[in-house]
Amino acid sequence: MATTTQLLEVVHNPDHQAGLKSCYERALKTTGQATNGSVQVTVLVGASGSVQRVTLKMPPRLQLAAPCIKGSITRWAFPANSQDYAAQFPLVLRMR
């Protein structure tokens, strides 16, 4: 299984963060309201490192960003492994 450090490298990749930021900003423009919140992400990763499924637990006020966030994370590549595995991590969405 991938180490925590390896998983954090994927999550904190600047390109991945930029994709998530874009999702969040588009949702904010649509609602016209600045809304902050946390999202709990669970990712099922195939043995090859490709994302098989993304599940999000998030407050209703952030739901508008959910399809975009799922689509973005689906394109990420995680470390390969001898078998499928799950990874969980939080995302904090906030205006800076």
N, C-alpha and C positions, 0 to 999 in steps of 0.2 A: 504494500500500500504506500501511497505517496506520503512523504513527511509533511508536517505542518509548514515547514519553511518552503517546500516546493509548492504547496497549495497557495500560500500567501504570495509567492512570486507571481503566480497566475492571476490572482485576484487584484493585486496591486500594480500589475502591468499598466504603464501609462496609456497605452492604446485602449485597453479594456476599461480603464477608469474614464477615459474620454467618451467612450460609447455610452456608459451609464450616465454620465453627466448630461449628454445630449438627450437621452430619454427623459431624464428628470426635468430639464429645462423646457422641452417640448410640452410636457404635461403641465408645467407651471404656466406657460403661455396660453394654453387652452383654458385652464381654470381661472387665470387671472389672479390667483391667490398664492402667496408664498406659504408653502406648507413643508414642514420638516417631519422626519420620522425614520424609524428603523424598519428594515426588511430582513427577515430571516430567510436565507436561501439554502435550499437543499438541492444538490446536483447528483444525479446518477451518472457516473462516468464509466464508459466501456473500457475494456482491457487495452484498447488502442490509445486511450486518452481522449476520445471524442465524447462529447456530452450527449447522453441518451435522453435525459429528462431533467427539467428544471421545475421546482416547486417553490412558490413564494408565499410567505406569511407576512402580510402587511396591513397597516390600517386602511380602512375604506377610503380615506381622503387621498391616498396614494395609488389607488387601483388603476387610475388612468394610465399610469406609467408601466403597469405590469406587462402588457404584451411586448412592449419595446425592450424592457429589461430582460425578459425571458429570451427574446430573439437574440439579443446581444450576447448573453451568457452561453446560449446554444452554440455560438460560433467559436468559443474559446477552446483551446487545446490544453488539457491537463496531462500530468505525467502518465505514461503508460504503466500497466501493471499486469501481473499474471492472470488477473480476473477483474470483473466489474467491481466498482466500489462506490460508496456514497461519500460526499463531502458536504459539510455544512459551514456556513459563514454568515456573519451579519453584514449588511450594508447600511450605512447611515446616510440618508439623503437630507441635505440642508443647503440653504443659500449661504454663500460666502461673501 
